[in-house]
Amino acid sequence: MAELEFLNRNHQTIADMVADYVNGEKDASARAKLMKALDHETRSKTANHLATALAKLQDAAPGKKEQAEEDAKTAGAGSSAWGDLDDVPASVN
């Protein structure tokens, strides 16, 4: 993330350096690839991918699934809203 922030802050300076130092037909492919990496759309996609990955990592945190299962088991316990299910058999087909 720090690298992306640096790239966002300094993208114009870096683009100017690429334009100045990567010249000639031989370097045209390398220059095009570097300029694409500096492109706003590419940087935006990278930020989106990082945000998505972070969200997935947070959802997969150790113990989170177990806590959600435990919360589901005890949801509504002790409330009158669940009293109407007391007479329902455990296995209804």
C-alpha positions as a Markdown table, in Angstrom:
| # | Residue | x | y | z |
|---|---|---|---|---|
| 1 | Met | 0.0 | 0.0 | 0.0 |
| 2 | Ala | 2.9 | 2.3 | 0.8 |
| 3 | Glu | 4.3 | 1.8 | -2.7 |
| 4 | Leu | 0.9 | 2.6 | -4.3 |
| 5 | Glu | 0.6 | 5.8 | -2.2 |
| 6 | Phe | 4.2 | 6.8 | -3.3 |
| 7 | Leu | 3.3 | 6.1 | -6.9 |
| 8 | Asn | 0.1 | 8.2 | -6.6 |
| 9 | Arg | 1.9 | 11.1 | -5.0 |
| 10 | Asn | 4.8 | 11.1 | -7.5 |
| 11 | His | 3.2 | 9.7 | -10.7 |
| 12 | Gln | 3.9 | 12.8 | -12.8 |
| 13 | Thr | 7.5 | 13.0 | -11.7 |
| 14 | Ile | 8.0 | 9.3 | -12.4 |
| 15 | Ala | 6.2 | 9.6 | -15.8 |
| 16 | Asp | 8.5 | 12.5 | -16.7 |
| 17 | Met | 11.6 | 10.5 | -15.7 |
| 18 | Val | 10.4 | 7.6 | -17.9 |
| 19 | Ala | 9.9 | 9.9 | -20.8 |
| 20 | Asp | 13.3 | 11.4 | -20.4 |
| 21 | Tyr | 15.4 | 8.3 | -19.7 |
| 22 | Val | 13.6 | 5.6 | -21.7 |
| 23 | Asn | 14.1 | 6.7 | -25.3 |
| 24 | Gly | 14.5 | 5.1 | -28.7 |
| 25 | Glu | 12.9 | 2.3 | -30.7 |
| 26 | Lys | 14.7 | -0.4 | -28.7 |
| 27 | Asp | 13.2 | 0.9 | -25.4 |
| 28 | Ala | 9.7 | 1.6 | -26.8 |
| 29 | Ser | 8.2 | -1.6 | -25.3 |
| 30 | Ala | 9.7 | -0.9 | -21.9 |
| 31 | Arg | 8.6 | 2.7 | -22.0 |
| 32 | Ala | 5.0 | 1.6 | -22.9 |
| 33 | Lys | 4.9 | -0.9 | -20.0 |
| 34 | Leu | 6.2 | 1.7 | -17.5 |
| 35 | Met | 3.8 | 4.3 | -18.7 |
| 36 | Lys | 0.9 | 1.8 | -18.4 |
| 37 | Ala | 1.9 | 1.1 | -14.8 |
| 38 | Leu | 1.7 | 4.8 | -14.1 |
| 39 | Asp | -1.7 | 5.1 | -15.8 |
| 40 | His | -4.5 | 6.3 | -13.5 |
| 41 | Glu | -6.8 | 3.4 | -14.5 |
| 42 | Thr | -4.0 | 0.9 | -13.6 |
| 43 | Arg | -3.4 | 2.5 | -10.2 |
| 44 | Ser | -7.1 | 2.6 | -9.5 |
| 45 | Lys | -7.5 | -1.1 | -10.3 |
| 46 | Thr | -4.5 | -1.9 | -8.1 |
| 47 | Ala | -6.0 | 0.1 | -5.2 |
| 48 | Asn | -9.3 | -1.8 | -5.7 |
| 49 | His | -7.6 | -5.2 | -5.7 |
| 50 | Leu | -5.7 | -4.3 | -2.5 |
| 51 | Ala | -8.9 | -3.2 | -0.8 |
| 52 | Thr | -10.8 | -6.4 | -1.8 |
| 53 | Ala | -7.9 | -8.5 | -0.6 |
| 54 | Leu | -7.8 | -6.7 | 2.7 |
| 55 | Ala | -11.6 | -7.2 | 3.2 |
| 56 | Lys | -11.3 | -10.9 | 2.5 |
| 57 | Leu | -8.4 | -11.2 | 4.9 |
| 58 | Gln | -10.4 | -9.5 | 7.6 |
| 59 | Asp | -13.4 | -11.8 | 7.0 |
| 60 | Ala | -11.1 | -14.8 | 7.3 |
| 61 | Ala | -9.5 | -13.7 | 10.5 |
| 62 | Pro | -8.9 | -16.6 | 13.0 |
| 63 | Gly | -11.9 | -17.3 | 15.2 |
| 64 | Lys | -14.3 | -15.1 | 13.2 |
| 65 | Lys | -16.2 | -18.0 | 11.6 |
| 66 | Glu | -16.5 | -19.7 | 15.0 |
| 67 | Gln | -17.7 | -16.5 | 16.6 |
| 68 | Ala | -20.4 | -16.0 | 13.9 |
| 69 | Glu | -21.6 | -19.6 | 14.5 |
| 70 | Glu | -21.8 | -19.1 | 18.2 |
| 71 | Asp | -23.7 | -15.8 | 17.7 |
| 72 | Ala | -26.1 | -17.6 | 15.4 |
| 73 | Lys | -26.8 | -20.3 | 18.0 |
| 74 | Thr | -27.6 | -17.8 | 20.8 |
| 75 | Ala | -29.4 | -15.1 | 18.7 |
| 76 | Gly | -32.7 | -14.3 | 20.2 |
| 77 | Ala | -32.1 | -16.6 | 23.2 |
| 78 | Gly | -34.2 | -15.5 | 26.1 |
| 79 | Ser | -36.5 | -13.3 | 24.1 |
| 80 | Ser | -40.2 | -13.7 | 23.8 |
| 81 | Ala | -40.0 | -13.7 | 20.0 |
| 82 | Trp | -38.7 | -17.2 | 19.9 |
| 83 | Gly | -41.4 | -18.6 | 22.3 |
| 84 | Asp | -43.7 | -19.6 | 19.5 |
| 85 | Leu | -41.2 | -22.2 | 18.4 |
| 86 | Asp | -41.2 | -24.2 | 21.6 |
| 87 | Asp | -43.9 | -26.6 | 20.5 |
| 88 | Val | -42.4 | -27.3 | 17.1 |
| 89 | Pro | -40.7 | -30.7 | 16.8 |
| 90 | Ala | -37.0 | -30.7 | 16.2 |
| 91 | Ser | -37.3 | -32.6 | 12.9 |
| 92 | Val | -40.1 | -31.3 | 10.6 |
| 93 | Asn | -40.4 | -32.9 | 7.2 |
